[in-house]
Amino acid sequence: MTRSVHTVDQENVSATLTVAVPAAKVFAVLADPTTHAAIDGTGWVQEAADRAPLTEVGQIFRMDMHYAKHPAGDYRTANQVVVLDPPRAIGWLTGYEKDDGQLELGGWIWRYDLTPLGPSETEVTLTYDWSAVPQFRREYIRFPPFGPEHLANSLHHLAELVSGR
């Protein structure tokens, strides 16, 4: 790991970290939902309900979550892969499944961009973008719902995971 940078824009926040691991190895960890709880910098992500690797745009994967300020405390998100460009980029929109099974997406996206800096070093940028969140959601959810250090924490957790594999 070398430099760590984070920026906050009007409707997105991002952090960047360089890891001493090839991009394909970093991508493989990000495409594995079972690693997401260990990567999470908030402690909200608990466990992958869907354990299959992320392999295509449109794929849905669910995560069990816990957040003390959430009305239910424990809840489940349903995420839809919207970016999948191995080993350069991966991203998903977060939402939930309604009682009728339909997916309701919240409008915010988690995206990782990987830039190889050589055969064994990768610059990883994590971006949380809420620019597509509708106004009615913004009335009861503050964006971002975490401090800017969350993304940097996540990248450091990711670096520890990929370095150990």
N, CA, C and O of each residue as an XYZ file, in Angstrom:
660
protein
N       0.844     -1.176      0.000
C       0.000      0.000      0.000
C       0.885      1.234      0.000
O       1.867      1.325      0.737
N       0.508      2.175     -0.846
C       1.237      3.435     -0.820
C       0.249      4.560     -0.520
O      -0.209      4.677      0.617
N      -0.082      5.366     -1.479
C      -0.843      6.563     -1.148
C      -2.339      6.297     -0.991
O      -2.902      5.402     -1.620
N      -2.946      7.081     -0.154
C      -4.379      7.021      0.079
C      -4.927      8.433     -0.037
O      -4.438      9.350      0.624
N      -5.939      8.610     -0.875
C      -6.524      9.917     -1.124
C      -8.033      9.774     -1.061
O      -8.568      8.758     -1.504
N      -8.735     10.762     -0.524
C     -10.184     10.739     -0.662
C     -10.694     12.126     -0.992
O     -10.143     13.137     -0.556
N     -11.769     12.147     -1.781
C     -12.369     13.403     -2.200
C     -13.873     13.328     -1.994
O     -14.467     12.253     -2.077
N     -14.482     14.470     -1.727
C     -15.932     14.560     -1.606
C     -16.386     15.598     -2.618
O     -15.951     16.749     -2.589
N     -17.259     15.178     -3.504
C     -17.828     16.065     -4.504
C     -19.242     16.401     -4.050
O     -19.642     16.028     -2.947
N     -19.994     17.093     -4.876
C     -21.357     17.465     -4.499
C     -22.221     16.230     -4.247
O     -22.957     16.190     -3.261
N     -22.145     15.228     -5.112
C     -23.019     14.069     -4.966
C     -22.283     12.741     -5.082
O     -22.877     11.722     -5.432
N     -20.994     12.758     -4.788
C     -20.264     11.498     -4.696
C     -19.045     11.703     -3.813
O     -18.574     12.821     -3.603
N     -18.560     10.591     -3.310
C     -17.353     10.611     -2.494
C     -16.488      9.460     -2.999
O     -17.003      8.403     -3.365
N     -15.183      9.667     -3.018
C     -14.314      8.597     -3.491
C     -13.033      8.569     -2.680
O     -12.654      9.546     -2.034
N     -12.389      7.433     -2.733
C     -11.095      7.244     -2.089
C     -10.245      6.413     -3.029
O     -10.763      5.597     -3.791
N      -8.936      6.623     -2.974
C      -8.009      5.903     -3.842
C      -6.860      5.373     -3.000
O      -6.351      6.059     -2.113
N      -6.462      4.148     -3.291
C      -5.351      3.525     -2.594
C      -4.585      2.669     -3.598
O      -5.192      2.010     -4.441
N      -3.270      2.675     -3.514
C      -2.454      1.816     -4.354
C      -2.069      0.584     -3.554
O      -1.572      0.682     -2.432
N      -2.312     -0.593     -4.157
C      -1.988     -1.863     -3.494
C      -0.958     -2.618     -4.322
O      -0.935     -2.509     -5.548
N      -0.118     -3.373     -3.655
C       0.944     -4.121     -4.323
C       0.435     -5.510     -4.727
O       0.964     -6.537     -4.303
N      -0.600     -5.502     -5.554
C      -1.250     -6.733     -6.013
C      -1.727     -6.492     -7.447
O      -2.169     -5.387     -7.759
N      -1.651     -7.492     -8.325
C      -2.151     -7.314     -9.693
C      -3.661     -7.033     -9.719
O      -4.403     -7.499     -8.854
N      -4.098     -6.275    -10.712
C      -5.503     -5.883    -10.833
C      -6.439     -7.089    -10.892
O      -7.519     -7.053    -10.302
N      -6.051     -8.145    -11.587
C      -6.928     -9.319    -11.716
C      -7.215     -9.939    -10.349
O      -8.323    -10.415    -10.105
N      -6.242     -9.935     -9.476
C      -6.420    -10.492     -8.134
C      -7.359     -9.614     -7.306
O      -8.208    -10.123     -6.574
N      -7.203     -8.295     -7.424
C      -8.086     -7.358     -6.716
C      -9.513     -7.525     -7.238
O     -10.461     -7.595     -6.456
N      -9.660     -7.588     -8.553
C     -10.979     -7.731     -9.158
C     -11.669     -9.009     -8.678
O     -12.859     -8.991     -8.366
N     -10.932    -10.106     -8.620
C     -11.513    -11.385     -8.185
C     -12.089    -11.279     -6.774
O     -13.143    -11.850     -6.491
N     -11.408    -10.557     -5.892
C     -11.912    -10.377     -4.524
C     -13.182     -9.524     -4.542
O     -14.143     -9.839     -3.839
N     -13.198     -8.461     -5.326
C     -14.375     -7.594     -5.397
C     -15.576     -8.295     -6.025
O     -16.720     -8.007     -5.672
N     -15.322     -9.209     -6.949
C     -16.400     -9.937     -7.618
C     -16.942    -11.087     -6.775
O     -17.855    -11.789     -7.210
N     -16.404    -11.288     -5.596
C     -16.833    -12.353     -4.686
C     -17.647    -11.733     -3.547
O     -17.062    -11.150     -2.634
N     -18.982    -11.841     -3.576
C     -19.802    -11.224     -2.537
C     -19.474    -11.708     -1.120
O     -19.763    -11.010     -0.149
N     -18.876    -12.889     -0.995
C     -18.563    -13.392      0.349
C     -17.447    -12.593      1.015
O     -17.234    -12.725      2.220
N     -16.731    -11.767      0.251
C     -15.659    -10.936      0.828
C     -16.157     -9.549      1.246
O     -15.443     -8.823      1.937
N     -17.362     -9.178      0.840
C     -17.829     -7.811      1.037
C     -17.957     -7.413      2.508
O     -17.709     -6.255      2.844
N     -18.334     -8.330      3.388
C     -18.419     -7.991      4.814
C     -17.038     -7.629      5.359
O     -16.908     -6.712      6.170
N     -16.016     -8.345      4.917
C     -14.653     -8.071      5.386
C     -14.111     -6.760      4.802
O     -13.268     -6.109      5.420
N     -14.588     -6.373      3.620
C     -14.130     -5.141      2.979
C     -14.834     -3.920      3.569
O     -14.227     -2.855      3.688
N     -16.086     -4.062      3.933
C     -16.914     -2.943      4.412
C     -16.221     -2.150      5.514
O     -15.651     -2.719      6.445
N     -16.279     -0.834      5.392
C     -15.650      0.035      6.377
C     -16.593      0.534      7.458
O     -16.161      1.230      8.377
N     -17.894      0.187      7.365
C     -18.865      0.669      8.353
C     -19.255     -0.389      9.377
O     -19.682     -0.057     10.483
N     -19.110     -1.665      9.014
C     -19.609     -2.730      9.877
C     -21.062     -3.074      9.606
O     -21.632     -3.920     10.295
N     -21.676     -2.433      8.610
C     -23.082     -2.698      8.299
C     -23.263     -3.995      7.523
O     -24.240     -4.709      7.746
N     -22.342     -4.317      6.616
C     -22.470     -5.520      5.796
C     -22.153     -6.728      6.677
O     -21.076     -6.812      7.267
N     -23.096     -7.655      6.757
C     -22.940     -8.813      7.621
C     -22.499    -10.066      6.868
O     -21.488    -10.682      7.205
N     -23.269    -10.434      5.844
C     -22.986    -11.689      5.143
C     -23.667    -11.691      3.782
O     -24.721    -11.083      3.600
N     -23.051    -12.381      2.831
C     -23.649    -12.516      1.500
C     -24.752    -13.557      1.552
O     -24.516    -14.698      1.949
N     -25.956    -13.169      1.152
C     -27.053    -14.127      1.038
C     -26.929    -14.882     -0.284
O     -27.351    -16.034     -0.388
N     -26.354    -14.235     -1.284
C     -26.063    -14.866     -2.576
C     -24.546    -14.925     -2.692
O     -23.871    -13.896     -2.679
N     -24.019    -16.139     -2.804
C     -22.576    -16.328     -2.707
C     -21.877    -16.508     -4.055
O     -20.652    -16.623     -4.101
N     -22.636    -16.532     -5.146
C     -22.042    -16.741     -6.472
C     -21.218    -15.521     -6.880
O     -21.612    -14.390     -6.594
N     -20.086    -15.732     -7.539
C     -19.277    -14.601     -8.033
C     -20.091    -13.713     -8.978
O     -21.007    -14.179     -9.656
N     -19.742    -12.443     -9.007
C     -20.398    -11.488     -9.894
C     -19.770    -11.618    -11.275
O     -18.582    -11.356    -11.460
N     -20.593    -12.030    -12.246
C     -20.053    -12.351    -13.573
C     -20.734    -11.624    -14.722
O     -20.262    -11.708    -15.856
N     -21.857    -10.892    -14.460
C     -22.515    -10.223    -15.576
C     -23.323     -9.014    -15.121
O     -23.855     -8.978    -14.012
N     -23.399     -8.029    -16.006
C     -24.235     -6.859    -15.761
C     -25.686     -7.339    -15.664
O     -26.125     -8.174    -16.455
N     -26.417     -6.808    -14.695
C     -27.800     -7.211    -14.473
C     -27.955     -8.229    -13.361
O     -29.050     -8.406    -12.828
N     -26.859     -8.907    -13.001
C     -26.899     -9.915    -11.937
C     -27.324     -9.253    -10.624
O     -26.908     -8.137    -10.314
N     -28.156     -9.960     -9.863
C     -28.621     -9.488     -8.556
C     -27.912    -10.302     -7.477
O     -27.816    -11.525     -7.573
N     -27.421     -9.615     -6.457
C     -26.875    -10.324     -5.300
C     -27.359     -9.628     -4.034
O     -27.429     -8.401     -3.974
N     -27.687    -10.419     -3.038
C     -28.263     -9.906     -1.804
C     -27.260     -9.990     -0.663
O     -26.467    -10.928     -0.570
N     -27.318     -8.978      0.206
C     -26.427     -8.934      1.361
C     -27.255     -8.729      2.625
O     -28.159     -7.894      2.657
N     -26.940     -9.494      3.660
C     -27.547     -9.271      4.966
C     -26.795     -8.136      5.642
O     -25.565     -8.100      5.645
N     -27.556     -7.209      6.216
C     -27.006     -5.975      6.759
C     -27.477     -5.771      8.196
O     -28.463     -6.365      8.630
N     -26.754     -4.918      8.926
C     -27.208     -4.461     10.235
C     -26.775     -3.011     10.409
O     -25.610     -2.659     10.220
N     -27.751     -2.182     10.775
C     -27.476     -0.778     11.050
C     -28.412     -0.360     12.169
O     -29.633     -0.431     12.025
N     -27.846      0.072     13.272
C     -28.643      0.392     14.459
C     -29.708      1.450     14.183
O     -30.774      1.423     14.798
N     -29.432      2.389     13.260
C     -30.393      3.455     12.978
C     -31.430      3.065     11.920
O     -32.338      3.846     11.636
N     -31.308      1.875     11.338
C     -32.303      1.397     10.362
C     -33.549      0.971     11.133
O     -33.428      0.383     12.207
N     -34.734      1.251     10.614
C     -35.964      0.894     11.345
C     -36.033     -0.579     11.776
O     -36.584     -0.897     12.829
N     -35.469     -1.470     10.953
C     -35.514     -2.897     11.291
C     -34.247     -3.366     12.017
O     -34.236     -4.462     12.576
N     -33.196     -2.569     12.019
C     -31.912     -3.006     12.588
C     -31.223     -3.946     11.621
O     -30.232     -3.579     10.989
N     -31.753     -5.178     11.503
C     -31.264     -6.152     10.523
C     -32.136     -6.055      9.277
O     -33.360     -5.976      9.377
N     -31.519     -6.060      8.125
C     -32.268     -5.976      6.877
C     -31.435     -6.597      5.767
O     -30.287     -6.979      5.993
N     -31.994     -6.698      4.590
C     -31.288     -7.283      3.444
C     -31.348     -6.323      2.270
O     -32.410     -5.797      1.937
N     -30.199     -6.098      1.646
C     -30.176     -5.310      0.418
C     -30.186     -6.259     -0.775
O     -29.755     -7.408     -0.684
N     -30.680     -5.758     -1.873
C     -30.594     -6.448     -3.162
C     -29.828     -5.504     -4.073
O     -30.240     -4.366     -4.292
N     -28.726     -5.978     -4.593
C     -27.822     -5.149     -5.393
C     -27.811     -5.644     -6.832
O     -27.808     -6.849     -7.084
N     -27.806     -4.713     -7.767
C     -27.767     -5.069     -9.183
C     -26.461     -4.594     -9.793
O     -26.125     -3.411     -9.735
N     -25.726     -5.537    -10.380
C     -24.462     -5.208    -11.034
C     -24.762     -4.333    -12.251
O     -25.551     -4.711    -13.117
N     -24.127     -3.161    -12.310
C     -24.331     -2.236    -13.428
C     -23.042     -1.970    -14.203
O     -23.086     -1.458    -15.322
N     -21.898     -2.315    -13.617
C     -20.596     -2.170    -14.276
C     -19.827     -3.467    -14.048
O     -19.670     -3.905    -12.908
N     -19.356     -4.074    -15.111
C     -18.522     -5.267    -14.983
C     -17.568     -5.303    -16.171
O     -17.937     -5.693    -17.279
N     -16.341     -4.889    -15.913
C     -15.312     -4.795    -16.947
C     -14.015     -5.359    -16.365
O     -13.112     -4.602    -16.009
N     -13.920     -6.718    -16.267
C     -12.748     -7.324    -15.639
C     -11.468     -7.015    -16.404
O     -11.501     -7.046    -17.634
N     -10.367     -6.725    -15.773
C     -10.190     -6.465    -14.340
C     -10.159     -4.975    -14.032
O      -9.469     -4.559    -13.102
N     -10.897     -4.152    -14.797
C     -10.791     -2.701    -14.660
C     -11.852     -2.043    -13.788
O     -11.555     -1.065    -13.102
N     -13.091     -2.558    -13.796
C     -14.163     -1.861    -13.074
C     -15.285     -2.813    -12.705
O     -15.594     -3.757    -13.432
N     -15.891     -2.540    -11.548
C     -17.057     -3.288    -11.089
C     -17.892     -2.337    -10.236
O     -17.354     -1.556     -9.452
N     -19.208     -2.412    -10.399
C     -20.071     -1.531     -9.625
C     -21.485     -2.057     -9.564
O     -21.910     -2.837    -10.416
N     -22.221     -1.617     -8.534
C     -23.597     -2.071     -8.356
C     -24.446     -0.985     -7.720
O     -23.972     -0.157     -6.942
N     -25.730     -1.024     -8.087
C     -26.748     -0.189     -7.457
C     -27.320     -0.977     -6.290
O     -27.488     -2.194     -6.373
N     -27.617     -0.280     -5.210
C     -28.174     -0.930     -4.028
C     -29.656     -0.606     -3.904
O     -30.094      0.511     -4.182
N     -30.415     -1.608     -3.480
C     -31.847     -1.430     -3.264
C     -32.361     -2.546     -2.383
O     -31.647     -3.065     -1.525
N     -33.616     -2.907     -2.609
C     -34.241     -3.985     -1.838
C     -35.323     -4.629     -2.688
O     -35.753     -4.078     -3.701
N     -35.752     -5.803     -2.255
C     -36.851     -6.479     -2.941
C     -38.150     -6.157     -2.224
O     -38.255     -6.305     -1.006
N     -39.142     -5.715     -2.995
C     -40.457     -5.419     -2.441
C     -41.181     -6.748     -2.177
O     -40.720     -7.813     -2.587
N     -42.309     -6.663     -1.492
C     -43.078     -7.870     -1.145
C     -43.476     -8.686     -2.368
O     -43.619     -9.906     -2.278
N     -43.659     -8.021     -3.522
C     -44.031     -8.741     -4.749
C     -42.817     -9.288     -5.506
O     -42.959     -9.827     -6.604
N     -41.612     -9.147     -4.913
C     -40.407     -9.682     -5.529
C     -39.720     -8.727     -6.486
O     -38.625     -9.015     -6.969
N     -40.353     -7.586     -6.770
C     -39.750     -6.601     -7.674
C     -38.602     -5.883     -6.976
O     -38.649     -5.634     -5.771
N     -37.577     -5.555     -7.745
C     -36.415     -4.863     -7.214
C     -36.685     -3.355     -7.184
O     -37.114     -2.778     -8.183
N     -36.436     -2.730     -6.051
C     -36.556     -1.274     -5.890
C     -35.147     -0.748     -5.608
O     -34.612     -0.938     -4.516
N     -34.558     -0.089     -6.595
C     -33.195      0.427     -6.443
C     -33.232      1.828     -5.845
O     -34.108      2.629     -6.170
N     -32.275      2.113     -4.971
C     -32.267      3.385     -4.258
C     -31.718      4.553     -5.049
O     -32.046      5.703     -4.760
N     -30.886      4.278     -6.047
C     -30.302      5.354     -6.843
C     -28.831      5.601     -6.543
O     -28.204      6.435     -7.196
N     -28.266      4.891     -5.563
C     -26.842      5.093     -5.277
C     -26.043      3.902     -5.781
O     -26.516      2.765     -5.788
N     -24.825      4.193     -6.201
C     -23.963      3.170     -6.793
C     -22.642      3.096     -6.031
O     -22.083      4.109     -5.611
N     -22.170      1.884     -5.871
C     -20.820      1.599     -5.366
C     -20.009      1.167     -6.580
O     -20.422      0.259     -7.301
N     -18.861      1.800     -6.818
C     -18.060      1.463     -7.987
C     -16.579      1.434     -7.608
O     -16.073      2.311     -6.908
N     -15.909      0.393     -8.098
C     -14.460      0.270     -7.943
C     -13.840      0.362     -9.328
O     -14.250     -0.349    -10.245
N     -12.844      1.246     -9.479
C     -12.077      1.351    -10.710
C     -10.647      0.948    -10.402
O     -10.035      1.461     -9.465
N     -10.116      0.025    -11.196
C      -8.778     -0.522    -10.981
C      -7.868     -0.098    -12.133
O      -8.184     -0.313    -13.303
N      -6.738      0.505    -11.779
C      -5.773      0.938    -12.782
C      -4.449      0.227    -12.511
O      -3.783      0.521    -11.518
N      -4.059     -0.710    -13.388
C      -2.764     -1.369    -13.188
C      -1.634     -0.343    -13.292
O      -1.607      0.473    -14.213
N      -0.710     -0.393    -12.344
C       0.461      0.489    -12.369
C       1.717     -0.317    -12.664
O       2.831      0.115    -12.369
N       1.526     -1.472    -13.239
C       2.604     -2.410    -13.522
C       2.062     -3.800    -13.295
O       0.876     -3.956    -13.003
N       2.900     -4.820    -13.421
C       2.410     -6.200    -13.300
C       1.949     -6.574    -11.888
O       1.170     -7.514    -11.728
N       2.415     -5.861    -10.869
C       2.062     -6.276     -9.509
C       1.640     -5.112     -8.613
O       1.802     -5.161     -7.394
N       1.097     -4.064     -9.236
C       0.614     -2.930     -8.441
C      -0.632     -2.358     -9.107
O      -0.700     -2.248    -10.332
N      -1.622     -1.994     -8.281
C      -2.902     -1.510     -8.799
C      -3.373     -0.311     -7.999
O      -3.333     -0.319     -6.768
N      -3.818      0.718     -8.702
C      -4.475      1.840     -8.043
C      -5.976      1.523     -8.021
O      -6.581      1.272     -9.063
N      -6.564      1.537     -6.830
C      -7.980      1.206     -6.659
C      -8.709      2.469     -6.206
O      -8.337      3.085     -5.208
N      -9.742      2.844     -6.944
C     -10.585      3.975     -6.556
C     -11.986      3.450     -6.279
O     -12.606      2.813     -7.131
N     -12.469      3.725     -5.082
C     -13.828      3.367     -4.678
C     -14.648      4.645     -4.679
O     -14.274      5.634     -4.049
N     -15.767      4.619     -5.389
C     -16.654      5.781     -5.458
C     -18.053      5.384     -5.016
O     -18.586      4.353     -5.426
N     -18.640      6.231     -4.166
C     -20.041      6.102     -3.763
C     -20.734      7.319     -4.358
O     -20.428      8.456     -4.000
N     -21.676      7.069     -5.276
C     -22.318      8.146     -6.031
C     -23.823      8.105     -5.774
O     -24.478      7.102     -6.053
N     -24.363      9.192     -5.245
C     -25.796      9.254     -4.951
C     -26.509     10.280     -5.833
O     -27.604     10.728     -5.494
N     -25.894     10.660     -6.968
C     -26.471     11.693     -7.831
C     -27.816     11.297     -8.438
O     -28.589     12.175     -8.824
N     -28.117      9.996     -8.534
C     -29.388      9.551     -9.126
C     -30.460      9.254     -8.075
O     -31.527      8.744     -8.416
N     -30.194      9.564     -6.808
C     -31.182      9.301     -5.758
C     -32.336     10.299     -5.906
O     -32.111     11.509     -5.954
N     -33.576      9.788     -5.979
C     -34.713     10.702     -6.110
C     -34.910     11.561     -4.850
O     -34.526     11.171     -3.748
N     -35.505     12.717     -5.042
C     -35.700     13.674     -3.951
C     -36.454     13.065     -2.768
O     -36.112     13.338     -1.618
N     -37.477     12.243     -3.032
C     -38.264     11.702     -1.918
C     -37.416     10.840     -0.979
O     -37.696     10.769      0.217
N     -36.367     10.176     -1.523
C     -35.477      9.388     -0.660
C     -34.550     10.290      0.146
O     -34.209      9.984      1.288
N     -34.154     11.385     -0.450
C     -33.250     12.329      0.221
C     -33.930     12.992      1.425
O     -33.257     13.551      2.291
N     -35.242     12.929      1.477
C     -35.966     13.530      2.597
C     -35.849     12.696      3.864
O     -36.038     13.213      4.965
N     -35.535     11.398      3.720
C     -35.399     10.578      4.925
C     -34.057      9.848      5.030
O     -33.808      9.166      6.023
N     -33.203      9.978      4.037
C     -31.848      9.420      4.120
C     -30.865     10.556      3.844
O     -30.958     11.234      2.820
N     -29.931     10.754      4.758
C     -28.885     11.765      4.572
C     -27.775     11.142      3.708
O     -27.365     10.007      3.950
N     -27.299     11.874      2.715
C     -26.235     11.380      1.842
C     -24.990     12.224      1.979
O     -25.058     13.453      1.994
N     -23.850     11.561      2.078
C     -23.726     10.110      2.275
C     -24.090      9.746      3.716
O     -23.953     10.570      4.621
N     -24.556      8.505      3.927
C     -24.991      8.101      5.269
C     -23.830      7.668      6.174
O     -24.046      6.987      7.176
N     -22.615      8.058      5.824
C     -21.416      7.698      6.585
C     -20.386      8.798      6.372
O     -20.527      9.621      5.467
N     -19.360      8.809      7.200
C     -18.296      9.791      7.059
C     -17.361      9.437      5.913
O     -17.348      8.293      5.457
N     -16.570     10.412      5.437
C     -15.686     10.167      4.294
C     -14.607      9.124      4.577
O     -14.041      8.556      3.644
N     -14.317      8.866      5.845
C     -13.296      7.867      6.178
C     -13.750      6.445      5.854
O     -12.918      5.543      5.754
N     -15.051      6.233      5.689
C     -15.578      4.892      5.401
C     -14.938      4.284      4.160
O     -14.540      3.120      4.174
N     -14.837      5.062      3.089
C     -14.282      4.523      1.850
C     -12.806      4.192      2.003
O     -12.349      3.158      1.517
N     -12.063      5.056      2.669
C     -10.643      4.765      2.908
C     -10.497      3.508      3.759
O      -9.636      2.672      3.486
N     -11.332      3.368      4.791
C     -11.310      2.148      5.618
C     -11.568      0.918      4.758
O     -10.883     -0.096      4.891
N     -12.556      1.011      3.879
C     -12.889     -0.116      2.996
C     -11.703     -0.498      2.117
O     -11.403     -1.680      1.947
N     -11.032      0.505      1.562
C      -9.885      0.209      0.701
C      -8.743     -0.420      1.490
O      -8.049     -1.298      0.978
N      -8.543      0.013      2.711
C      -7.495     -0.611      3.538
C      -7.868     -2.059      3.879
O      -7.000     -2.932      3.907
N      -9.156     -2.317      4.137
C      -9.606     -3.702      4.377
C      -9.396     -4.549      3.120
O      -8.937     -5.689      3.201
N      -9.736     -3.981      1.955
C      -9.527     -4.677      0.686
C      -8.048     -4.996      0.504
O      -7.700     -6.113      0.122
N      -7.179     -4.035      0.771
C      -5.721     -4.243      0.615
C      -5.254     -5.382      1.512
O      -4.446     -6.206      1.083
N      -5.745     -5.448      2.747
C      -5.366     -6.537      3.652
C      -5.832     -7.881      3.110
O      -5.103     -8.871      3.170
N      -7.054     -7.910      2.581
C      -7.580     -9.161      2.026
C      -6.789     -9.641      0.827
O      -6.397    -10.806      0.766
N      -6.548     -8.745     -0.138
C      -5.854     -9.172     -1.368
C      -4.401     -9.499     -1.109
O      -3.828    -10.343     -1.798
N      -3.797     -8.856     -0.140
C      -2.394     -9.145      0.177
C      -2.236    -10.513      0.825
O      -1.187    -11.148      0.721
N      -3.299    -10.957      1.499
C      -3.256    -12.245      2.192
C      -3.620    -13.419      1.306
O      -3.445    -14.568      1.713
N      -4.127    -13.163      0.094
C      -4.566    -14.264     -0.780
C      -3.454    -14.765     -1.666
O      -3.661    -15.686     -2.456
